[in-house]
Amino acid sequence: MPTASNGAVSLYYDRAGEGDPVVFVPEAGLGGWLWGWQHAAVAGPHEAIVWDLRGTGRSDSPPGPYDLETLAADLEAVLADCDLTSAHLVGCGLGGAIALEAARTSSRVATLTLFGTAAEGAAVDLEPLFAPPDDRDALRESLTVGLSTDFREAQPDALEGIVDWRADGDADRAGWEAQAAALADFDATDWLVEVTQPTRVIHGGADELVSPAAGRELARGLPRGEFRALEGAGHLCFIERSRTVNDLLLGFLETQTDASE
């Protein structure tokens, strides 16, 4: 299996497809399964790369706490191992914060697409989304804050599939706490002006973990940011509104590719 190394830490990643690379950065504690709905759409016109944060899945789990700079360095290691000089980043929550940090410190970031992301860690409450991977009932219950009631009631089979994937690939409590600690002192409000890459901020209108107002404020603070709300969708809006999100993502990437030619 392909792995990148940041010092002694091994980081698992998967890559598929050809074309401009799109690298997905997951939410705290959640495995690469999180991007399955986008991976299938992207890994045709683009190369799709999904990786597990340290502390999750098949990546190493050194003792925490982790800081944002370390997680961004992990991302840089993945990009370097894939020999990518330019990549589009897609992140959620903590993954969005990692993508923002990478955008201002790495020369390899072309664009950002951010879901459920805020400019300050204080605006993020991820605790309700955590559940022990060996407790299926807790995994299912925690999804009530990540996915809307309408989606859960209309897609019970999909919900059970997500529980299966979480049981197999999510972080345990120690891994989750180590990752979530990276948001404790996160405050990008003073340096958002340094993130000059085109950025689309997409937010579920019913997000219970990160207020849509925080996402709108993030987009407002970015020199090339734009905000899109998906009314009625929860924090994991890219799952429950996958068709809409995939159209938005592919359209955004196509526009940026055309602009660079």
C-alpha positions as CSV (number, residue, x, y, z in Angstrom):
1,M,0.0,0.0,0.0
2,P,1.4,3.5,-0.8
3,T,2.6,5.5,2.2
4,A,4.4,8.8,2.7
5,S,6.7,9.5,5.6
6,N,6.9,12.6,7.8
7,G,9.9,11.8,10.0
8,A,9.1,8.4,11.6
9,V,5.4,8.7,10.9
10,S,4.0,6.6,8.0
11,L,0.9,8.1,6.3
12,Y,-1.3,5.9,4.2
13,Y,-2.9,7.2,1.0
14,D,-4.7,6.0,-2.1
15,R,-4.7,7.4,-5.6
16,A,-6.8,6.7,-8.6
17,G,-7.5,8.3,-12.0
18,E,-5.5,10.7,-14.2
19,G,-5.4,14.4,-14.8
20,D,-5.1,17.4,-12.4
21,P,-4.8,16.0,-8.9
22,V,-7.4,16.5,-6.2
23,V,-6.3,15.7,-2.7
24,F,-9.0,15.1,0.0
25,V,-8.3,16.0,3.6
26,P,-10.7,14.4,6.1
27,E,-12.5,15.6,9.2
28,A,-11.0,14.8,12.6
29,G,-11.3,11.2,13.5
30,L,-13.0,10.1,10.2
31,G,-11.4,7.8,7.8
32,G,-10.9,8.1,4.0
33,W,-14.4,6.6,3.5
34,L,-15.6,10.1,4.1
35,W,-14.8,11.1,0.5
36,G,-16.2,8.0,-1.2
37,W,-19.1,10.0,-2.9
38,Q,-16.6,12.5,-4.4
39,H,-13.9,10.0,-5.2
40,A,-16.0,8.2,-7.7
41,A,-16.9,11.4,-9.5
42,V,-13.5,13.0,-9.4
43,A,-11.3,9.9,-10.3
44,G,-12.1,10.2,-14.0
45,P,-11.4,13.7,-15.2
46,H,-8.9,14.1,-12.3
47,E,-6.6,12.1,-10.2
48,A,-8.2,11.6,-6.8
49,I,-5.9,11.1,-3.7
50,V,-7.4,10.3,-0.3
51,W,-5.2,9.9,2.8
52,D,-5.7,9.0,6.5
53,L,-4.6,11.7,9.0
54,R,-2.0,10.5,11.5
55,G,-4.1,8.8,14.3
56,T,-6.7,7.4,11.8
57,G,-7.1,4.2,9.8
58,R,-4.0,2.8,8.2
59,S,-1.7,5.8,9.1
60,D,0.5,5.6,12.1
61,S,-0.9,6.9,15.5
62,P,1.9,8.5,17.5
63,P,1.0,10.0,20.9
64,G,-0.7,13.3,20.7
65,P,-1.6,16.1,20.9
66,Y,-1.0,17.1,17.3
67,D,-0.7,20.7,16.1
68,L,-1.9,22.2,12.8
69,E,1.6,22.7,11.6
70,T,2.4,19.0,11.9
71,L,-0.7,17.9,10.1
72,A,0.0,20.4,7.3
73,A,3.5,19.0,7.1
74,D,1.9,15.5,6.8
75,L,-0.1,16.8,3.9
76,E,3.1,18.2,2.3
77,A,4.7,14.8,2.7
78,V,1.9,13.1,0.9
79,L,2.0,15.7,-1.9
80,A,5.8,15.3,-2.2
81,D,5.5,11.5,-2.2
82,C,3.0,11.7,-5.1
83,D,5.5,14.0,-6.8
84,L,2.8,16.7,-7.1
85,T,3.9,20.3,-7.8
86,S,0.3,21.5,-7.8
87,A,-2.9,20.1,-6.4
88,H,-6.5,21.1,-5.6
89,L,-7.3,20.5,-1.9
90,V,-10.7,19.5,-0.6
91,G,-11.2,19.5,3.2
92,C,-13.8,19.3,5.9
93,G,-13.7,20.8,9.4
94,L,-10.2,20.1,10.7
95,G,-9.3,19.0,7.2
96,G,-10.4,22.5,6.0
97,A,-8.1,24.1,8.6
98,I,-5.2,21.9,7.4
99,A,-5.9,22.9,3.8
100,L,-5.9,26.6,4.8
101,E,-2.5,26.2,6.6
102,A,-1.1,24.3,3.6
103,A,-2.3,27.0,1.2
104,R,-0.2,29.7,3.0
105,T,2.9,27.6,3.6
106,S,3.2,25.3,0.6
107,S,3.7,26.2,-3.1
108,R,1.9,23.1,-4.1
109,V,-1.7,24.3,-3.5
110,A,-3.7,25.4,-6.5
111,T,-7.3,25.8,-5.1
112,L,-9.3,25.1,-2.0
113,T,-12.8,23.7,-1.6
114,L,-13.8,23.8,2.1
115,F,-16.8,22.2,3.8
116,G,-17.9,23.0,7.3
117,T,-14.8,25.0,7.9
118,A,-14.3,28.1,10.1
119,A,-11.4,30.6,10.5
120,E,-11.2,29.9,14.2
121,G,-11.1,26.7,16.2
122,A,-13.4,28.3,18.8
123,A,-16.2,28.2,16.2
124,V,-15.9,24.4,15.8
125,D,-17.5,21.8,18.1
126,L,-16.6,18.3,16.8
127,E,-17.1,16.4,20.0
128,P,-20.7,15.2,19.2
129,L,-19.5,13.6,16.0
130,F,-17.0,11.3,17.8
131,A,-18.0,7.7,18.6
132,P,-15.8,4.6,19.5
133,P,-15.3,2.5,16.3
134,D,-16.3,-0.6,18.3
135,D,-19.7,0.8,19.3
136,R,-22.1,0.6,16.4
137,D,-25.0,2.2,18.3
138,A,-22.8,5.1,19.3
139,L,-21.5,5.5,15.7
140,R,-25.1,5.6,14.4
141,E,-26.3,8.0,17.1
142,S,-23.4,10.4,16.5
143,L,-24.4,10.8,12.9
144,T,-27.5,12.6,14.0
145,V,-25.3,15.7,14.3
146,G,-23.5,15.2,11.0
147,L,-26.4,14.3,8.7
148,S,-29.9,15.9,8.4
149,T,-33.0,14.1,9.7
150,D,-34.3,14.0,6.1
151,F,-31.3,12.2,4.8
152,R,-31.2,9.7,7.7
153,E,-34.8,8.8,7.3
154,A,-34.7,8.6,3.5
155,Q,-31.4,6.6,3.2
156,P,-31.4,4.0,6.0
157,D,-29.2,1.6,4.0
158,A,-26.6,4.4,3.3
159,L,-26.6,5.2,7.0
160,E,-25.8,1.5,7.9
161,G,-23.1,1.5,5.3
162,I,-21.5,4.6,6.9
163,V,-21.6,2.9,10.2
164,D,-19.8,-0.1,8.7
165,W,-17.1,2.2,7.2
166,R,-16.7,4.1,10.5
167,A,-16.3,0.9,12.4
168,D,-13.5,-0.1,10.0
169,G,-11.6,3.1,9.5
170,D,-12.3,5.8,12.1
171,A,-9.9,6.9,14.9
172,D,-10.2,5.7,18.4
173,R,-10.6,8.2,21.3
174,A,-6.9,8.8,21.6
175,G,-6.5,9.5,17.9
176,W,-9.5,11.7,17.8
177,E,-8.4,13.8,20.8
178,A,-4.9,14.1,19.3
179,Q,-6.3,15.4,16.1
180,A,-8.9,17.7,17.6
181,A,-6.2,19.3,19.7
182,A,-4.9,20.9,16.5
183,L,-8.0,23.2,16.5
184,A,-7.5,24.4,20.1
185,D,-5.3,27.4,19.1
186,F,-6.3,27.7,15.5
187,D,-7.1,31.2,14.5
188,A,-6.6,32.2,10.9
189,T,-8.4,35.5,11.0
190,D,-5.2,37.5,10.9
191,W,-3.6,35.6,8.0
192,L,-6.5,34.7,5.7
193,V,-5.3,37.5,3.4
194,E,-2.2,35.4,2.7
195,V,-4.4,32.6,1.2
196,T,-4.7,33.9,-2.3
197,Q,-5.7,30.7,-4.0
198,P,-9.3,30.6,-5.5
199,T,-11.4,29.1,-2.6
200,R,-15.0,27.9,-2.6
201,V,-16.5,27.5,0.9
202,I,-19.5,25.2,0.9
203,H,-21.6,24.9,4.1
204,G,-24.6,22.8,5.1
205,G,-27.4,25.2,6.1
206,A,-28.3,23.0,9.0
207,D,-24.7,22.3,10.2
208,E,-24.8,21.8,14.0
209,L,-21.0,21.5,14.5
210,V,-19.9,24.7,12.6
211,S,-22.3,27.5,12.1
212,P,-23.0,28.5,8.5
213,A,-22.3,32.1,9.6
214,A,-18.7,31.0,10.5
215,G,-18.3,29.6,7.0
216,R,-19.7,32.8,5.4
217,E,-17.3,34.8,7.5
218,L,-14.4,32.6,6.4
219,A,-15.2,33.2,2.7
220,R,-15.6,36.9,3.3
221,G,-12.1,37.0,4.8
222,L,-10.4,35.2,1.9
223,P,-9.1,37.4,-1.0
224,R,-10.6,35.0,-3.6
225,G,-13.3,33.3,-1.5
226,E,-16.8,32.6,-2.4
227,F,-19.6,31.0,-0.2
228,R,-22.3,28.5,-1.1
229,A,-24.9,27.3,1.3
230,L,-26.8,24.0,0.9
231,E,-30.0,24.6,2.8
232,G,-31.2,21.9,5.1
233,A,-28.0,19.9,4.9
234,G,-25.8,18.9,7.8
235,H,-22.0,19.1,8.5
236,L,-21.3,16.2,6.1
237,C,-23.3,18.0,3.3
238,F,-21.1,16.5,0.6
239,I,-22.5,13.0,1.5
240,E,-26.2,13.9,1.6
241,R,-26.0,16.3,-1.3
242,S,-23.4,14.4,-3.2
243,R,-24.7,15.1,-6.7
244,T,-25.0,18.8,-6.1
245,V,-21.6,18.9,-4.5
246,N,-19.9,16.9,-7.2
247,D,-21.4,19.2,-9.8
248,L,-20.1,22.3,-7.9
249,L,-16.7,20.7,-7.3
250,L,-16.1,19.6,-10.9
251,G,-17.4,22.9,-12.3
252,F,-15.1,24.8,-10.0
253,L,-12.1,22.7,-10.9
254,E,-12.9,23.0,-14.6
255,T,-13.2,26.8,-14.3
256,Q,-9.8,27.0,-12.6
257,T,-8.2,24.7,-15.1
258,D,-9.5,26.8,-18.0
259,A,-8.3,30.0,-16.3
260,S,-4.8,28.6,-15.9
261,E,-4.4,27.7,-19.6
